Amino acid sequence: MNEFTGAYLSYLKEIRQNQPKANIYCITLTHTRAEGNERTGVKPNEYSRALKHLVYQLQSEGDRRLYLIEGDKITSESNLRPDVLSDKVHFGIQGAAMFANELAERLTPSMP
């Protein structure tokens, strides 16, 4: 996990250095049928926990334009491809549209 968080932190620092006033939205893993990364053995919830911790840490250090969206809370089995059950991570057409709508709700400022 250290490799993942270190790379993600470098990525966020690069963005922030080049775009100091940008809003940055980090999205944890979306719903998956996978139980873990075959190469590393890391489970999806471990990646999500690590990203949450990193975002919360940076927010506590003063980054007020960094936001977290919990991907697994805005997606479900219905987002995944229904035609290929062996595909554990990719959205179907309807699932991608549902995901886009959920993101739009979170990214669009509320109207007064």
Contacts in CASP RR format, 6 or more apart in sequence:
PFRMAT RR
TARGET T0000
AUTHOR 0000-0000-0000
METHOD contacts of the structure
MODEL  1
MNEFTGAYLSYLKEIRQNQPKANIYCITLTHTRAEGNERTGVKPNEYSRA
LKHLVYQLQSEGDRRLYLIEGDKITSESNLRPDVLSDKVHFGIQGAAMFA
NELAERLTPSMP
1 42 0 8 1.000
1 46 0 8 1.000
1 47 0 8 1.000
1 50 0 8 1.000
4 42 0 8 1.000
4 47 0 8 1.000
4 50 0 8 1.000
5 50 0 8 1.000
5 51 0 8 1.000
5 53 0 8 1.000
5 54 0 8 1.000
8 26 0 8 1.000
8 51 0 8 1.000
8 54 0 8 1.000
9 54 0 8 1.000
12 24 0 8 1.000
12 26 0 8 1.000
12 54 0 8 1.000
12 58 0 8 1.000
12 66 0 8 1.000
15 22 0 8 1.000
15 24 0 8 1.000
16 22 0 8 1.000
16 24 0 8 1.000
16 63 0 8 1.000
21 65 0 8 1.000
22 65 0 8 1.000
23 65 0 8 1.000
23 66 0 8 1.000
23 67 0 8 1.000
24 65 0 8 1.000
24 66 0 8 1.000
24 67 0 8 1.000
25 67 0 8 1.000
25 68 0 8 1.000
25 69 0 8 1.000
25 106 0 8 1.000
25 107 0 8 1.000
26 51 0 8 1.000
26 54 0 8 1.000
26 55 0 8 1.000
26 66 0 8 1.000
26 67 0 8 1.000
26 68 0 8 1.000
26 69 0 8 1.000
27 68 0 8 1.000
27 69 0 8 1.000
27 70 0 8 1.000
27 71 0 8 1.000
27 103 0 8 1.000
28 47 0 8 1.000
28 48 0 8 1.000
28 51 0 8 1.000
28 52 0 8 1.000
28 68 0 8 1.000
28 69 0 8 1.000
28 70 0 8 1.000
28 71 0 8 1.000
28 72 0 8 1.000
29 44 0 8 1.000
29 47 0 8 1.000
29 48 0 8 1.000
29 71 0 8 1.000
29 72 0 8 1.000
30 71 0 8 1.000
30 72 0 8 1.000
30 74 0 8 1.000
30 75 0 8 1.000
30 79 0 8 1.000
30 89 0 8 1.000
30 91 0 8 1.000
30 99 0 8 1.000
31 71 0 8 1.000
31 72 0 8 1.000
31 75 0 8 1.000
31 76 0 8 1.000
31 77 0 8 1.000
31 79 0 8 1.000
31 80 0 8 1.000
32 44 0 8 1.000
32 80 0 8 1.000
32 88 0 8 1.000
32 89 0 8 1.000
33 77 0 8 1.000
33 80 0 8 1.000
33 85 0 8 1.000
33 88 0 8 1.000
33 89 0 8 1.000
34 44 0 8 1.000
34 88 0 8 1.000
34 89 0 8 1.000
35 43 0 8 1.000
35 44 0 8 1.000
36 42 0 8 1.000
36 43 0 8 1.000
36 44 0 8 1.000
37 43 0 8 1.000
44 72 0 8 1.000
48 70 0 8 1.000
48 71 0 8 1.000
48 72 0 8 1.000
51 68 0 8 1.000
52 68 0 8 1.000
52 70 0 8 1.000
55 66 0 8 1.000
55 67 0 8 1.000
55 68 0 8 1.000
56 68 0 8 1.000
58 66 0 8 1.000
59 66 0 8 1.000
69 103 0 8 1.000
69 106 0 8 1.000
74 99 0 8 1.000
74 102 0 8 1.000
74 103 0 8 1.000
74 106 0 8 1.000
75 91 0 8 1.000
75 95 0 8 1.000
75 98 0 8 1.000
75 99 0 8 1.000
75 102 0 8 1.000
78 94 0 8 1.000
78 95 0 8 1.000
78 98 0 8 1.000
79 91 0 8 1.000
79 92 0 8 1.000
79 95 0 8 1.000
79 96 0 8 1.000
79 98 0 8 1.000
79 99 0 8 1.000
80 87 0 8 1.000
80 88 0 8 1.000
80 89 0 8 1.000
80 90 0 8 1.000
80 91 0 8 1.000
80 92 0 8 1.000
80 95 0 8 1.000
81 87 0 8 1.000
81 90 0 8 1.000
81 91 0 8 1.000
81 92 0 8 1.000
82 92 0 8 1.000
83 92 0 8 1.000
84 90 0 8 1.000
91 99 0 8 1.000
END
